[in-house]
Amino acid sequence: MVFRHNYEAMVRADVDRLIFSSTAAVYGEPESIPMDMRTERAEAMNENGTKKKRQRGFMLLELVVVMGIIGVLAAIAVPKFTDTMTSARTARVQADLQVLNSAIVMRMAEKGAAPTALSDLSDYVNNIGELKPPSGTVYLKAGGTASGSAYTLSSDGTEALFDGHGVNEFGKQ
C-alpha cells in the first residue's frame, strides 16, 4: 500500500513537471507563470490524479441581460400580434357581410322582397346557420372597436349588420 501511494505521488509530480515545463516554454520560467494558472492547473486534478471535469454555468448577470432582451422583444411583438389578429377578424367580418349583402340582393331580385331573417338567405348561402362572426374585437373606420356574437339584418332587411354596423363601417382609420 505504501508503495502504491509513493507511485501515485511520483506520477503526480511527473504530471506537474510536464504542465509547468510546457507552460514555462510559453511564459518562460515557472516563476513567470501567472498564479491563477498554477492554481487552475492544480485544481484541475482529483485526489487520484485524474482530471476533473469543469462545471461551467451562466453568471447571474448574463441571465438578467438575456431576460431583459427577451422582455424587450416581447414588449414589441405582443402588441403587433394582437393588432394583426384584430385586423384579421375585421377582414373576416367585412367578407362575411359582403357575402350576406350579395345574398340579400339576389333574394330581392329573385323573390321581389327583402328577407326578414338571416335564415331566409339559406338558398343563397351554404350553412347559414353556422355562419358566426369571430370572437373578439374588430376595427371601425370611425375609430374604436366593435364586438358581437351574431350577424343581423337592418330594420328594412336590405343590409347585413354586425354589432349594428354595416360593411363599409369596418376597417382601420
C-alpha positions as CSV (number, residue, x, y, z in Angstrom):
1,M,0.0,0.0,0.0
2,V,2.8,2.4,0.8
3,F,4.5,1.6,-2.5
4,R,1.3,2.4,-4.4
5,H,0.9,5.7,-2.6
6,N,4.5,6.6,-3.4
7,Y,4.0,5.6,-7.1
8,E,0.9,7.9,-7.3
9,A,2.9,10.7,-5.8
10,M,5.6,10.2,-8.4
11,V,3.1,10.2,-11.2
12,R,1.5,13.4,-9.9
13,A,5.0,15.0,-9.7
14,D,5.7,14.0,-13.3
15,V,2.4,15.4,-14.4
16,D,3.0,18.7,-12.6
17,R,6.5,18.8,-14.1
18,L,5.1,18.3,-17.6
19,I,2.5,21.0,-17.0
20,F,5.0,23.5,-15.7
21,S,7.6,22.7,-18.3
22,S,5.0,23.2,-21.1
23,T,3.8,26.5,-19.7
24,A,7.4,27.5,-19.0
25,A,8.0,27.2,-22.7
26,V,5.3,29.7,-23.3
27,Y,5.8,32.0,-20.3
28,G,9.4,31.5,-19.5
29,E,10.5,30.2,-16.1
30,P,7.9,28.7,-13.7
31,E,8.0,31.9,-11.5
32,S,6.7,33.9,-14.5
33,I,3.6,31.7,-14.8
34,P,0.6,33.6,-13.6
35,M,-0.5,32.4,-10.2
36,D,-4.1,31.8,-11.3
37,M,-2.9,29.5,-14.0
38,R,-0.8,27.5,-11.5
39,T,-3.8,27.1,-9.1
40,E,-6.1,26.4,-12.0
41,R,-3.9,23.5,-13.1
42,A,-3.5,22.2,-9.6
43,E,-7.3,22.4,-9.0
44,A,-8.0,20.5,-12.3
45,M,-6.7,17.3,-10.7
46,N,-8.7,14.9,-8.4
47,E,-7.1,13.1,-5.5
48,N,-6.4,10.1,-7.6
49,G,-4.5,12.1,-10.2
50,T,-7.2,12.2,-12.9
51,K,-8.5,15.4,-14.5
52,K,-11.7,16.8,-13.0
53,K,-14.5,17.9,-15.3
54,R,-15.1,21.6,-15.0
55,Q,-18.6,22.6,-14.4
56,R,-19.5,25.8,-16.2
57,G,-22.7,27.7,-15.9
58,F,-24.1,31.1,-16.6
59,M,-23.5,34.1,-14.3
60,L,-26.5,35.8,-12.9
61,L,-25.7,39.0,-14.8
62,E,-25.8,37.1,-18.1
63,L,-29.1,35.6,-17.2
64,V,-30.5,39.1,-16.3
65,V,-29.3,40.5,-19.6
66,V,-30.9,37.7,-21.6
67,M,-34.2,38.1,-19.7
68,G,-34.1,41.8,-20.4
69,I,-33.6,41.2,-24.1
70,I,-36.5,38.7,-24.2
71,G,-38.7,41.2,-22.3
72,V,-38.0,44.0,-24.9
73,L,-38.7,41.6,-27.8
74,A,-42.0,40.5,-26.1
75,A,-43.0,44.1,-25.5
76,I,-42.6,44.8,-29.2
77,A,-44.1,41.5,-30.5
78,V,-47.2,41.1,-28.4
79,P,-48.9,44.4,-29.4
80,K,-48.0,43.8,-33.0
81,F,-49.5,40.3,-32.8
82,T,-52.8,41.5,-31.2
83,D,-53.1,44.2,-33.8
84,T,-52.6,41.7,-36.6
85,M,-55.3,39.4,-35.0
86,T,-57.7,42.3,-34.8
87,S,-57.1,43.2,-38.4
88,A,-57.7,39.6,-39.4
89,R,-61.0,39.5,-37.5
90,T,-62.0,42.8,-39.2
91,A,-61.3,41.4,-42.6
92,R,-63.4,38.3,-41.9
93,V,-66.4,40.4,-40.7
94,Q,-66.2,42.5,-43.8
95,A,-66.1,39.4,-46.1
96,D,-69.0,37.8,-44.3
97,L,-71.1,41.0,-44.5
98,Q,-70.3,41.3,-48.2
99,V,-71.5,37.7,-48.8
100,L,-74.6,38.3,-46.8
101,N,-75.3,41.6,-48.7
102,S,-74.9,39.8,-52.0
103,A,-77.3,37.1,-50.9
104,I,-79.8,39.8,-49.9
105,V,-79.6,41.4,-53.4
106,M,-80.0,38.0,-55.1
107,R,-83.1,37.2,-53.0
108,M,-84.6,40.6,-53.6
109,A,-84.0,40.2,-57.4
110,E,-85.5,36.7,-57.4
111,K,-88.4,37.0,-54.9
112,G,-89.0,40.7,-55.1
113,A,-88.9,41.2,-51.3
114,A,-86.2,41.7,-48.7
115,P,-85.6,38.9,-46.2
116,T,-87.0,39.2,-42.7
117,A,-84.3,37.0,-41.0
118,L,-80.9,35.6,-42.0
119,S,-82.4,32.1,-42.3
120,D,-84.3,33.4,-45.3
121,L,-81.0,33.5,-47.1
122,S,-80.4,29.7,-46.8
123,D,-81.0,29.2,-50.6
124,Y,-78.1,31.7,-51.3
125,V,-75.6,31.0,-48.5
126,N,-74.4,27.5,-47.6
127,N,-74.7,26.6,-44.0
128,I,-76.0,30.0,-43.0
129,G,-77.0,28.6,-39.6
130,E,-73.3,28.0,-38.8
131,L,-72.2,31.5,-40.0
132,K,-70.8,33.1,-36.9
133,P,-68.6,36.2,-36.5
134,P,-65.2,35.8,-35.0
135,S,-64.9,36.3,-31.3
136,G,-63.0,39.4,-30.1
137,T,-62.9,42.9,-31.3
138,V,-62.8,44.4,-34.8
139,Y,-61.8,47.8,-36.0
140,L,-64.2,50.6,-37.0
141,K,-63.2,53.2,-39.5
142,A,-64.7,56.0,-37.3
143,G,-62.3,54.8,-34.5
144,G,-62.8,52.4,-31.8
145,T,-63.8,48.8,-31.9
146,A,-66.9,46.6,-32.1
147,S,-67.7,43.1,-30.9
148,G,-70.7,41.0,-31.2
149,S,-71.9,37.4,-31.3
150,A,-74.1,37.3,-34.4
151,Y,-74.9,38.9,-37.7
152,T,-78.3,40.7,-38.0
153,L,-80.3,42.4,-40.7
154,S,-81.2,46.1,-40.9
155,S,-84.8,47.0,-40.0
156,D,-85.8,47.1,-43.6
157,G,-83.8,43.8,-44.4
158,T,-81.7,45.4,-47.1
159,E,-78.3,45.2,-45.3
160,A,-76.5,42.7,-43.1
161,L,-75.1,44.2,-39.9
162,F,-72.5,43.3,-37.2
163,D,-73.0,44.9,-33.9
164,G,-75.2,47.5,-35.6
165,H,-72.6,48.4,-38.2
166,G,-72.7,47.9,-42.0
167,V,-69.8,46.5,-44.1
168,N,-68.5,50.0,-45.1
169,E,-68.0,51.0,-41.4
170,F,-65.3,48.4,-40.7
171,G,-61.6,48.8,-41.2
172,K,-58.7,50.9,-39.9
173,Q,-58.8,54.7,-40.0
